[in-house]
Amino acid sequence: MNSFKIKWNSIKEKYCESQIESKKLPVFYDFYNCSKDFLNVYEPAEDTFLMIDTINLDKELIFAKIKNKIFSKSNNIFNTVEVGCGSGLVSATLVKMIKDYISFDLNDEIIYKHFCLDVNRDAIDLTRNLMKSYKLDNHVEVHESNLFSFFTEQNIDIKFDLVIFNPPYVTTDEEEYSSAIEKKDISAAWAGGKSGSEVIYDFIEKLGNFITFPDSAIYLLLSEENEYGKIQNLMKNKYSFDFEVR
């Protein structure tokens, strides 16, 4: 656990200006074997905790979306998905948050299902075991999938109320990018191709088949290398999304 404590101290220093929800997460790290589990799976790092903190910051808005399902009487199903689940930590945090809210505040009036998708089989195994370990698996399905390919290949018609994607956003040359796609190993967690945006553009293109307009919420993490303005305009023009930077 020493490696985690060192990492955690650096994260805490970086985010010390605000009260960060991910400070409450070391209990999840008790599950991981730090010397083994992250040999071929992206270890939770600053971007992971940033995504967790953003979701926690928006939890009241997420709860309002869930309540709206009851008030609108359109349906009582709330579906969420993390594309590229990696270690499973973000998904586990989200599922626990929503599960507790539905159970304690809504008396289980909503049927909740979360999906974890990743191209890396080791990430799939690690995430599946994490969910079982923390008794979250009755709300979770974990599938090997290149973006949303699992649903397309299985002919599953599903819409998501909330989508999380911490994409591979590091600028890489064509050889490294092609290798990551072929091997589907840990390199697929960061290799983003030219401008680091190749996978992001593919995600945006496919996204429309799996969300409900205009009610779905998308959490997409970008870096300064990712042609941010172009991606923002694409999301607005293609899906008429409001765009908020956190």
ZIGI-V244613 format. One record per pair of residues at least 6 apart in sequence whose ideal C-beta (glycine too) atoms are under 8 Angstrom apart, sorted by sequence separation. I is the first residue (numbers start at 0). J is the second residue. If there is no record, write none. Layout:
BEGIN
i=I j=J
i=I j=J
END
This chain:
BEGIN
i=31 j=37
i=68 j=74
i=69 j=75
i=84 j=90
i=101 j=107
i=117 j=123
i=130 j=136
i=143 j=149
i=144 j=150
i=149 j=155
i=150 j=156
i=191 j=197
i=192 j=198
i=221 j=227
i=234 j=240
i=54 j=61
i=68 j=75
i=101 j=108
i=142 j=149
i=150 j=157
i=179 j=186
i=180 j=187
i=191 j=198
i=210 j=217
i=235 j=242
i=11 j=19
i=68 j=76
i=81 j=89
i=101 j=109
i=115 j=123
i=171 j=179
i=178 j=186
i=179 j=187
i=191 j=199
i=234 j=242
i=33 j=42
i=68 j=77
i=81 j=90
i=117 j=126
i=127 j=136
i=130 j=139
i=221 j=230
i=101 j=111
i=179 j=189
i=180 j=190
i=10 j=21
i=11 j=22
i=115 j=126
i=130 j=141
i=175 j=186
i=179 j=190
i=206 j=217
i=231 j=242
i=65 j=77
i=81 j=93
i=115 j=127
i=167 j=179
i=178 j=190
i=64 j=77
i=98 j=111
i=79 j=93
i=97 j=111
i=127 j=141
i=176 j=190
i=28 j=43
i=79 j=94
i=115 j=130
i=126 j=141
i=175 j=190
i=176 j=191
i=97 j=113
i=176 j=192
i=176 j=193
i=202 j=219
i=217 j=234
i=7 j=25
i=79 j=97
i=123 j=141
i=171 j=189
i=94 j=113
i=123 j=142
i=171 j=190
i=173 j=192
i=77 j=97
i=93 j=113
i=123 j=143
i=167 j=187
i=169 j=189
i=171 j=191
i=173 j=193
i=199 j=219
i=167 j=188
i=168 j=189
i=169 j=190
i=170 j=191
i=171 j=192
i=176 j=197
i=3 j=25
i=167 j=189
i=169 j=191
i=170 j=192
i=199 j=221
i=90 j=113
i=120 j=143
i=167 j=190
i=168 j=191
i=170 j=193
i=217 j=240
i=24 j=48
i=77 j=101
i=115 j=139
i=167 j=191
i=170 j=194
i=171 j=195
i=3 j=28
i=90 j=115
i=113 j=138
i=114 j=139
i=115 j=140
i=116 j=141
i=118 j=143
i=166 j=191
i=170 j=195
i=112 j=138
i=113 j=139
i=114 j=140
i=115 j=141
i=116 j=142
i=117 j=143
i=118 j=144
i=169 j=195
i=199 j=225
i=212 j=238
i=213 j=239
i=21 j=48
i=24 j=51
i=111 j=138
i=112 j=139
i=113 j=140
i=114 j=141
i=115 j=142
i=116 j=143
i=117 j=144
i=118 j=145
i=168 j=195
i=195 j=222
i=203 j=230
i=212 j=239
i=213 j=240
i=0 j=28
i=87 j=115
i=112 j=140
i=114 j=142
i=116 j=144
i=167 j=195
i=168 j=196
i=210 j=238
i=19 j=48
i=195 j=224
i=196 j=225
i=3 j=33
i=21 j=51
i=116 j=146
i=194 j=224
i=195 j=225
i=196 j=226
i=200 j=230
i=203 j=233
i=207 j=237
i=2 j=33
i=20 j=51
i=21 j=52
i=84 j=115
i=116 j=147
i=167 j=198
i=168 j=199
i=194 j=225
i=199 j=230
i=203 j=234
i=207 j=238
i=13 j=45
i=20 j=52
i=65 j=97
i=77 j=109
i=79 j=111
i=81 j=113
i=84 j=116
i=85 j=117
i=166 j=198
i=194 j=226
i=206 j=238
i=0 j=33
i=19 j=52
i=75 j=108
i=76 j=109
i=77 j=110
i=78 j=111
i=79 j=112
i=80 j=113
i=81 j=114
i=83 j=116
i=84 j=117
i=116 j=149
i=166 j=199
i=191 j=224
i=196 j=229
i=200 j=233
i=14 j=48
i=21 j=55
i=75 j=109
i=76 j=110
i=77 j=111
i=78 j=112
i=79 j=113
i=80 j=114
i=81 j=115
i=82 j=116
i=83 j=117
i=85 j=119
i=191 j=225
i=196 j=230
i=203 j=237
i=10 j=45
i=20 j=55
i=54 j=89
i=61 j=96
i=65 j=100
i=75 j=110
i=76 j=111
i=77 j=112
i=78 j=113
i=79 j=114
i=80 j=115
i=81 j=116
i=83 j=118
i=87 j=122
i=20 j=56
i=61 j=97
i=65 j=101
i=69 j=105
i=76 j=112
i=78 j=114
i=80 j=116
i=86 j=122
i=90 j=126
i=94 j=130
i=166 j=202
i=51 j=88
i=55 j=92
i=85 j=122
i=98 j=135
i=6 j=44
i=10 j=48
i=14 j=52
i=47 j=85
i=51 j=89
i=54 j=92
i=58 j=96
i=62 j=100
i=84 j=122
i=87 j=125
i=91 j=129
i=95 j=133
i=164 j=202
i=47 j=86
i=50 j=89
i=54 j=93
i=66 j=105
i=69 j=108
i=84 j=123
i=86 j=125
i=87 j=126
i=91 j=130
i=65 j=105
i=69 j=109
i=86 j=126
i=87 j=127
i=90 j=130
i=95 j=135
i=98 j=138
i=47 j=88
i=51 j=92
i=55 j=96
i=68 j=109
i=85 j=126
i=88 j=129
i=94 j=135
i=43 j=85
i=47 j=89
i=54 j=96
i=58 j=100
i=62 j=104
i=84 j=126
i=87 j=129
i=91 j=133
i=43 j=86
i=86 j=129
i=87 j=130
i=41 j=85
i=42 j=86
i=65 j=109
i=91 j=135
i=94 j=138
i=162 j=206
i=40 j=85
i=41 j=86
i=43 j=88
i=94 j=139
i=114 j=159
i=40 j=86
i=162 j=209
i=162 j=210
i=37 j=86
i=90 j=139
i=36 j=86
i=159 j=209
i=158 j=209
i=159 j=210
i=160 j=211
i=146 j=198
i=157 j=209
i=158 j=210
i=159 j=211
i=168 j=220
i=158 j=211
i=162 j=215
i=164 j=217
i=166 j=219
i=168 j=221
i=169 j=222
i=87 j=141
i=160 j=214
i=161 j=215
i=162 j=216
i=164 j=218
i=166 j=220
i=168 j=222
i=170 j=224
i=31 j=86
i=146 j=201
i=160 j=215
i=161 j=216
i=162 j=217
i=163 j=218
i=164 j=219
i=165 j=220
i=169 j=224
i=146 j=202
i=159 j=215
i=160 j=216
i=161 j=217
i=162 j=218
i=164 j=220
i=168 j=224
i=84 j=141
i=151 j=208
i=158 j=215
i=161 j=218
i=168 j=225
i=147 j=205
i=146 j=205
i=147 j=206
i=150 j=209
i=27 j=88
i=147 j=208
i=82 j=144
i=147 j=209
i=120 j=183
i=121 j=184
i=24 j=88
i=27 j=91
i=82 j=146
i=119 j=183
i=121 j=185
i=27 j=92
i=82 j=147
i=118 j=183
i=119 j=184
i=119 j=185
i=122 j=188
i=24 j=92
i=119 j=187
i=118 j=187
i=119 j=188
i=93 j=163
i=21 j=92
i=90 j=163
i=89 j=163
i=89 j=165
i=40 j=119
i=78 j=157
i=80 j=159
i=39 j=119
i=78 j=158
i=79 j=159
i=82 j=162
i=85 j=165
i=40 j=121
i=41 j=122
i=78 j=159
i=79 j=160
i=80 j=161
i=81 j=162
i=82 j=163
i=83 j=164
i=39 j=121
i=40 j=122
i=78 j=160
i=79 j=161
i=80 j=162
i=81 j=163
i=82 j=164
i=83 j=165
i=38 j=121
i=77 j=160
i=78 j=161
i=79 j=162
i=80 j=163
i=81 j=164
i=83 j=166
i=79 j=163
i=82 j=166
i=83 j=167
i=40 j=125
i=36 j=125
i=68 j=160
i=31 j=125
i=65 j=160
i=64 j=160
i=64 j=161
i=30 j=128
i=30 j=129
i=61 j=161
i=27 j=129
i=30 j=132
i=30 j=133
i=85 j=188
i=83 j=188
i=27 j=133
i=54 j=163
i=50 j=163
i=50 j=165
i=47 j=165
i=46 j=165
i=82 j=202
i=80 j=209
i=41 j=185
i=39 j=184
i=40 j=185
i=39 j=185
i=38 j=185
i=41 j=188
i=67 j=214
i=40 j=188
i=41 j=189
i=64 j=214
i=64 j=216
i=61 j=216
i=60 j=216
i=57 j=216
i=54 j=218
i=53 j=218
i=50 j=218
i=50 j=220
i=49 j=220
i=46 j=220
i=56 j=245
i=53 j=245
END
